[in-house]
Amino acid sequence: MSTPFYQQAREHLSAACPVMNGLIGRVGPCLLVPRGEDPFTLLVRCVIGQQISTKAAESIYNRLARAVNPPPEGPHPADGTSLAMWQREGIMPMDKLAALSEAEFKACGVSGPKQRTLRAVVEHARANPDLLPSIAGLDDDTIRERLTVIKGIGPWTVDMYLLFGLGRPDVLSVGDYGIRVAVKNLFRLRKLPDPAKLTRVAKPWQPYRSVALWYLWRSLDAKALKE
C-alpha cells in the first residue's frame, strides 16, 4: 500500500464519514506498513498475537525466533541495527519450529493452545505444500476458507494475516475487541457493536476498511491523538 493509496484512502474516508474525518485530522497520515515476510513466518506471528497486546506478541515472537534461529554472534552496533535487521528480516524455519519441545515453547512464552495451533499450522503446511507459497495470489475469501480449516486459526487470525501480512486494503475485523471499543467510543454507542452493527457502521469506509481499522486502533492510544 503506497503513499498515493493512503492519500486516496484518507480522502475517501474523510468524505464518507464525519467521524473518520475528525479522527484522521487528529491522528495524521496513516503509517500502516505490511510486514512483507514469508507466508509461514507471517502466520506464526498472527498465531502468537492471538488475544494479547502487540507489545507482548512482539516480545514472545522474538524469543521464539531466537530459539529456532539465533541472531548473528558478535558485538552489535550501539544503535542495534544488526539485531533490528535480524528481527525484521528473519524467516521462521518451519522444521526447526516443529522440532521445539513443549518446554522450549513454554520458555519462549508460547501458551499450550498456541503451541497446538502452531503444530497444526506446520502439519497443514506440510500436507498442502502449495498453499502458503501461492497464498498472495488468492482473493480474501479464498484465503479465509483455506486457513480457517486449520485448528486454532479463526476469523480474527486471518484478518490480521490479510491486513498486516498481505496488505489487503479492505479488511474488516468484526471480532477485534479494540475495534469494537473504538467504534463504541467514537460513535457514542450504548454498548459494544456486534458484527452486524459494526458491518453497517463500516459500510461507508469501503473499499478502504483496512485503513479505517488502523485509525480506529490509533484512537485508543492517547499519545497518537493531537489536541
Disulfide bonds with the S-S distance in Angstrom:
none
